[in-house]
């Protein structure tokens, strides 16, 4: 591969001719000053983590307990 020569325009300054971008506004798109959304997302993430850890512990315990053995077969009665 060859070396790159020159510099390309940053994406926000690139001229595409397809979509005109108006970047004059710097207002945030979403603001949650109460922090309720962050707490809710964190609670859901912890709940998912606990469920995944329990599933992992169940798989791990099943591996440590050894293979399941079938019940013993009944004795065979001979017809003599």
C-alpha positions in Angstrom: 0.0 0.0 0.0 1.2 3.5 -0.7 1.4 6.4 1.6 -1.5 8.8 1.8 -0.6 12.2 0.4 -2.4 15.4 1.6 -5.3 15.7 4.0 -8.9 15.0 3.5 -11.7 17.2 4.8 -13.2 16.5 8.1 -16.7 14.8 7.8 -18.4 17.9 9.1 -16.8 20.0 6.4 -17.0 17.5 3.6 -19.0 18.6 0.6 -21.3 15.7 -0.4 -24.0 17.4 -2.4 -26.6 15.0 -1.0 -27.4 16.3 2.5 -26.9 19.8 3.7 -25.9 19.9 7.3 -26.7 22.9 9.4 -24.3 22.7 12.3 -24.9 26.1 13.7 -27.0 24.8 16.6 -25.0 23.4 19.5 -28.0 22.6 21.7 -27.9 19.2 23.3 -30.3 16.7 21.7 -31.4 15.1 25.0 -31.1 16.5 28.4 -32.3 14.7 31.6 -31.4 17.1 34.5 -33.2 14.8 37.1 -31.0 11.8 36.3 -33.9 9.4 36.3 -33.1 8.0 32.9 -29.5 7.2 34.0 -30.7 5.5 37.2 -33.2 3.4 35.2 -30.7 2.3 32.6 -28.2 1.4 35.4 -30.8 -0.6 37.2 -31.7 -2.5 34.1 -28.0 -3.1 33.3 -27.5 -4.5 36.9 -30.6 -6.7 36.6 -29.4 -8.1 33.2 -25.9 -8.7 34.8 -27.4 -10.6 37.7 -29.5 -12.8 35.4 -26.4 -13.6 33.3 -24.3 -14.4 36.3 -27.0 -16.8 37.6 -27.1 -18.5 34.3 -23.3 -18.8 34.2 -23.4 -20.2 37.8 -26.0 -22.8 36.8 -23.9 -23.9 33.8 -20.8 -24.0 36.0 -22.5 -26.0 38.7 -23.8 -28.5 36.2 -20.3 -29.0 34.9 -18.8 -29.5 38.4 -21.5 -31.9 39.6 -20.6 -34.4 37.0 -22.6 -36.2 34.3 -26.1 -37.3 35.0 -26.3 -41.1 35.4 -29.3 -43.1 34.2 -31.3 -45.0 36.8 -30.1 -48.6 37.3 -31.7 -51.1 35.1 -34.0 -53.7 36.7 -32.5 -57.2 37.2 -33.1 -59.6 34.3 -35.1 -62.6 35.3 -34.2 -65.7 33.4 -36.8 -68.2 32.3 -35.4 -71.5 33.4 
